[in-house]
């Protein structure tokens, strides 16, 4: 006697990205790529808002602008 093979895949949790809205083509590209792969996207206007949200809840991906490194150093201290 054979048992039928199940092709059902267990559901995975939706991944969440936090992005600094940089405007223009970069935002559009990131939105298209991530959304097409099922990501939930949350946008903020600057790095200060990223820090506040990152303290409040975890994100699978955080995309900041180029000056984020200095903010990160200050945040860790």
Buried (B, 14 or more C-beta within 10 A) or exposed (E): EEEEEEEEEEEEEEBBBBBBBBEEEBBEEBBEEBEEEEBEBBBBEBBEBBBEBBEEEEBEEBBBBEEBEEBBEEBEE
